[in-house]
Amino acid sequence: MNTASATSDTASRSPVDTPARRLTLGVEGMTCASCAARVEKAVKAVAGVHEASVNLATDTVAVELDAGVPATAIQDAIRKAGYDVPASEIDLAVGGMTCASCVGRVEKALRKVDGVLDVSVNLATEQARVKIAAGTETAALIAAIQDAGYEASLPKRDQAATEEHGKADWWPVAVSALLALPMVAPMLLQPFGVHWMPPGWVQWLLATPVQFWLGFRFYRAGWHAVKAGTGNMDLLVALGTSAAYGLSVYLLINAQSAHPGHEPHLYFEASAVVITLILLGKWLEARAKKQTAAAIRALQKLRPDSARVRRDGQDVDVPIESVRVGDLVVVRPGERIAVDGSIVEGRSHVDESLITGESMPVVKQEGDHVTGASINAEGMLLVRTEAIGAETTLARIIRMVENAQSAKAPIQRLVDKVSAIFVPVVLVIAALTFFGWWLAGAGAEMAIINAVTVLVIACPCALGLATPTAIMAGTGVAAKYGILIKDAEALETMHRVTTVVFDKTGTLTEGRARVAEVQAIGIGEHDLLQLAATIQRGSEHPFGLAVMQRAAELQIAPGEANAVQALAGLGLRATIDGKQYVLGTARLMREEGIALDSEANVQAQERERSGRSLSWLAQVTPAHRLLGFITASDTIKASATQAIDSLHAQKIATVLLSGDNQGNADAVGRTLGIDRVIAQVLPAEKTEKIAELKNGGQIVAMVGDGINDAPALAAADVGIAMSTGTDVAMHAAGITLMRGDPALVADAIDISHRTYGKIRQNLFWAFIYNVVGIPLAAFGVLNPMFAGAAMAFSSVSVISNALLLRRWKAGGQAQRKP
């Protein structure tokens, strides 16, 4: 019956209604037939979807849909239904792109491939980052790019191949210049009284190889654009130079037939010089683009090729691919550490400057963590491997920088819209220029030359390079100083930040608390500390670590606790020897019905006002009983004052948002001069406080390092995580600071300001150049050779301006004018 129904339904459709394509996506989270029905219903509700069929056994949904329905619409529908679409990202090297129009055409071609969820093509890096559903073939992506008229391949990851790819061929420029020189020599020699002009047939012989051999790349790329129904810079160059060349051939042949021996005014030098200048501009552009990627190449060079592993008592050199987690790696003085791990033997100073930006070597000893690619100074180290390959800190840094450099900034959307119509508009202007001059009685020759000038001076290249080159340079130099920017959106938002919210522990303080006082009530201090250590056993919280350290110093052995429960923002609950205890804030004591001793409470408040953290300990069952409190002090980071002062110098408000007691938070706030202090806030309440600031019109950056900061980092306009904190915090943040230095926050804002300053400058000049240049060309003010030179060097100027960001140095933000 179902088959008949389906057949009838299919038969009833007109040819126009027949689905244009079939898409299969994976679905995560389905557990039963009800889930399958919910997914089917959600997908069928998408406009343009004709049929959807879920296979619960394979966790997939097969969709019949119109060609114009993007895969992202199906993905969004599935996610709104409460499920997910497994996806992965792939990078492809794309060759042959010359301008912003090419970028749009490659993106359009890739989006037509079934299974493609999102696409971002970067003209500066010549790469496409494609988000694809599970099962999508890479070959289909490459074929789509090739069908659009470009070269495509998987990117070469090895350093030699990358550098080879970055080399730009100079010989076409040299050959083209040698052939064009005799044609421009008369113009150059005329001021010196030398009047000489090569015969027309010689000019023809010289110009032909420049036009059709060295300039063949413009014809090929232009033809691909025509086949795709769009236009690009190559099409403009091919049309413009062909018109000048063709006009010259016509004038030469016509003169020889009508007036033998007469040398007409020809324009072979215009077509040849335009092609030569554009080839020169592209060569300079390729060299400049290579410099914008210098940060990635510098990081890639840090990747070790081998490691010295201790196996069966012998030290053996093995390829880095052969090292496994748990292997013991031997690092001699002066060598680069090959893996991330912990020191099990030895002591040394380690230079981590290339990873964290910290200039001074750091003392490392047994038990300390070391990062691969850092340099061991003077001592022999034995390191137990904890991370290899893609999981190492260096690999993650490279991945984050690559992600940021390949991402599109929000401002790029405007550029993409302009680029989509740029070439057609220029072609219309060139046609109007021709007919305008011709109808005005200037003659076909003048009309053609002015139209050629319009075609040649128009430059979509500068528009396409204005944003990505600045982002590449800005994120690259930021990474050099330990500021890792995850994506272009975080970079764009950062320069608009008006308020920076700081967590306290581990962000503004060292996060290495020490027990300052143990105040027992009704029991001995030894017993109080032992109970606290038993409850805190295994805790990674700074207060818990301080309690465990103090217990160890006094040789107090923790007992065994059962049913230990973390109470978010309040403390801990645990059962010891059948009795239940709570350790935490005064708020927790009140919620548990524990009455605080008045004298002890006064003392506790005094300790909090002096800047100490404090936790109360009480027995809950079999009877309520207050046992005392423990205080701990944490040192404010040396750079914290500088961090706050630098932000205030930029007219940025500061807020301290802490789960610690009010007295302690106020003390830290007063010491640092923070504008506003919000204390005793639960992790869930931190998100609410961030929302309140945003609702008040503030652009908020949140700085934190712990798991409890992750929701607030995600809720802020920009999340900034300390790499000294947890992976959860770094995952939720848009920016990661590779060392625990809060002063880097102001530096991150500063490099964001400067990067977006360069983007605005580049876009201004790219737009103004076309807005001014095209009318001047249309009115006959410019000649084709000047237009060619201006067009060729517009891209180079944009990239060179972006490269000025490489001079930026961290630490100078306080002197920048707001």
Helices and strands as residue ranges (DSSP letters): H 2-12, G 15-17, E 21-26, H 33-44, E 49-55, E 60-65, H 71-80, E 87-95, H 100-111, E 116-122, E 127-133, H 138-147, E 151-153, H 159-166, H 171-189, G 190-192, H 200-209, I 210-214, H 216-227, H 233-258, H 268-292, H 294-301, E 306-311, E 314-319, G 320-322, E 328-331, E 340-345, E 348-351, H 353-356, E 362-364, E 369-370, E 375-376, E 381-387, G 389-391, H 393-406, H 412-439, H 444-457, H 460-480, E 483-485, H 488-494, E 499-502, E 514-520, H 525-536, H 542-553, E 562-567, E 571-576, E 579-584, H 586-591, H 598-609, E 613-621, E 625-633, H 640-649, E 653-657, H 662-672, E 676-678, H 683-695, E 700-704, G 707-709, H 710-715, E 718-722, H 727-732, E 735-737, H 744-778, H 784-803, G 804-807, G 813-815
